[in-house]
Amino acid sequence: MSKTLLILHREVALRLRRPAFWVVTLMVPLLLAALYALPVVAASRAEEEATVLVVDETGLFEHSLRPADGVDFRAMPSLDYARRQMESDRSVAAILFVPMRETTIPRDAFLYHRSSRPPLKLQSLIDSQMQTLLRNAILEDVYQVEPSVYHSVESTYIKLRTRDAATGRESFAAVKSAVATVLAVLMVLALIVFGVQVMRAVQEEKSTRVAEVMAATVRPTQLMVGKVGGVALTAVLQLTLWALLTTLAVRGIQASAPELFAQAREQQQARTLASKGSDATAQYNTTVTLVDETVQGLTAIRLPLVAGVFLLFFLLGYLLYGALLAALAARLDGDADALQWVLLVMSPLLAAMMLTPLALQAPAGGLAAWLSLVPFSAPVGVMLRLPFGIATWQLLLSALLLLLLFAAAAWWAARVYRRHLVR
């Protein structure tokens, strides 16, 4: 046992002494916090003023388009005159040209823009306003229907809520499905990243002949457990630091500029309300309602339990795949084909991810149950079922099967390790 602990200590110390470990540990939370803050900063920055020249031969739009989001509209008598204005005035972002057709209802319009500034925002804004104006004109002139009456009917909305029949509580199926998918993706990424670390560590020791010296003084099982366990402890430490540092970084960004995030939330809410047809739609579809529903759904999930189970099945899944990848690295003469073999070994996890949509349709069904009980797919299967609730006996059985399979894989990997490293 002391030799196993010695090998484990060596593996942990070796990785903690590497500058790359601490650089990645510090940089990942900063990158995640930046990904959180960049959209808020982009949404809160001042909008650039732009002018769109309107040449409307039909007369339906030129005086009806309304300024919005820093975009102003100006009517022009002809397309040639508008082109000259665009060449002389840099504030002109585009020219909207609506040609006259044989029919009274225009079928197409053209937006001329500068090559250096493709107006994606302008295109969306103009298209939305033109569709509304054209529909209103058809309603009034052809069907003699007030647009306000039509919009009140079109925007009628009813929200179907799901509740558990036994407890009567809200199920929040959409929120739980999103959480389950995120957990499954994180599990697969973590297992692949840290599993490859074991593989590379074995390949390095094999190339430097260190493994031969170690295998001559300790039993193969001790060597394998120490190797895989050392990387496992390092992985848990790094994951914990990532979670803590990312939380601190996000909270620090929020505290450093609270008015910026408040402004972004107000702008997002204003855009959401402006895009709705009436107050009836806004009543059900506002950003606040969606945020509240998400928060309530997350509250309904026992997050400490989810975090603990995630860590447990990450360790068990890592120990299983780490042993298999270590044995694979001992057999390979080089790392040229290592990636293909890694994908082959990890294929059960990838197959479980491909079955995620089917499993989420019935989290308590047969497919989801088998994914959570089969050891090779259990880390993903359990994550898919965890937010919805999973029976304790199934959770314990899945963990036990994973542990037993790891013991068998470690025994086999130790034999392969000695056979291919000790000549």
Beta strands, then each sheet from edge to edge (+ up, - down):
strand 1: 50-56
strand 2: 71-75
strand 3: 92-98
strand 4: 110-113
sheet 1: 2+ 1+ 3+ 4-
end
